[in-house]
């Protein structure tokens, strides 16, 4: 599973992009479950963010969702944090 996160916005407006390929990870099932929960939480209209807040584009194997601070689900926040920390 390929998980990509693109973060835009914020006070400085600096874009950050990271991705994780879970195919070789020993904890791949954990990543898969978290990614599926994050996608499920992102159903519905594109949320509006707040001034100087971050907006995110999460793509999991070609399925994309958009979300924004402060309206992130717990799963979305955890997935974003993991990918931005672990991603290359």
C-alpha positions in Angstrom: 0.0 0.0 0.0 1.3 3.4 -0.9 0.3 6.2 1.4 1.0 9.8 0.4 0.4 13.0 2.5 0.7 16.5 1.1 0.4 19.3 3.7 -0.1 22.9 2.6 -1.0 26.2 4.3 0.0 27.2 7.7 1.5 30.6 8.7 4.6 30.2 6.4 2.7 28.5 3.6 5.4 25.9 3.2 4.3 22.7 1.4 5.5 19.3 2.7 5.1 16.0 1.0 5.9 12.5 2.2 5.0 9.0 1.4 5.3 5.5 2.9 5.2 2.2 1.0 4.0 -0.3 3.5 4.8 -3.4 1.3 8.0 -4.2 3.2 7.1 -3.0 6.6 6.6 -5.5 9.4 3.7 -3.5 10.8 2.0 -3.1 7.5 -1.4 -4.3 8.8 -1.4 -1.5 11.4 -0.8 1.1 8.6 -3.5 -0.5 6.4 -6.1 -0.3 9.2 -5.2 3.3 10.0 -5.3 4.3 6.4 -8.7 2.7 5.8 -10.1 4.4 8.9 -8.7 7.8 7.8 -10.3 7.4 4.4 -13.7 6.3 5.9 -13.6 9.4 8.1 -13.1 11.6 5.0 -16.3 10.8 3.3 -18.5 13.9 2.5 -17.9 17.4 1.3 -14.4 18.9 1.4 -14.0 20.6 4.8 -13.1 24.2 5.1 -10.0 25.0 7.2 -9.1 28.0 9.3 -6.9 30.9 8.6 -3.2 29.9 8.7 -4.2 26.3 9.4 -2.9 23.3 7.5 -4.8 21.5 4.8 -4.0 17.9 3.8 -4.3 15.7 0.8 -4.1 12.1 1.7 -3.8 9.5 -1.1 -3.9 5.8 -0.4 -3.4 3.6 -3.4 -5.0 6.2 -5.7 -7.9 7.1 -3.4 -7.6 10.7 -2.3 -9.3 12.6 0.5 -8.9 16.2 1.6 -9.0 17.4 5.2 -8.1 20.4 7.2 -7.1 21.4 10.7 -8.7 21.6 13.2 -11.3 19.2 11.8 -9.2 16.1 11.5 -10.5 12.8 12.8 -8.3 10.9 15.3 -7.3 8.4 12.5 -6.5 11.2 10.0 -4.3 13.0 12.6 -2.5 9.8 13.5 -1.9 8.8 9.8 -0.7 12.3 8.9 1.7 12.3 11.8 3.1 8.8 11.0 3.6 9.5 7.3 5.2 12.9 7.8 7.5 11.4 10.4 8.4 8.2 8.6 8.0 9.2 5.0 10.8 10.0 2.6 
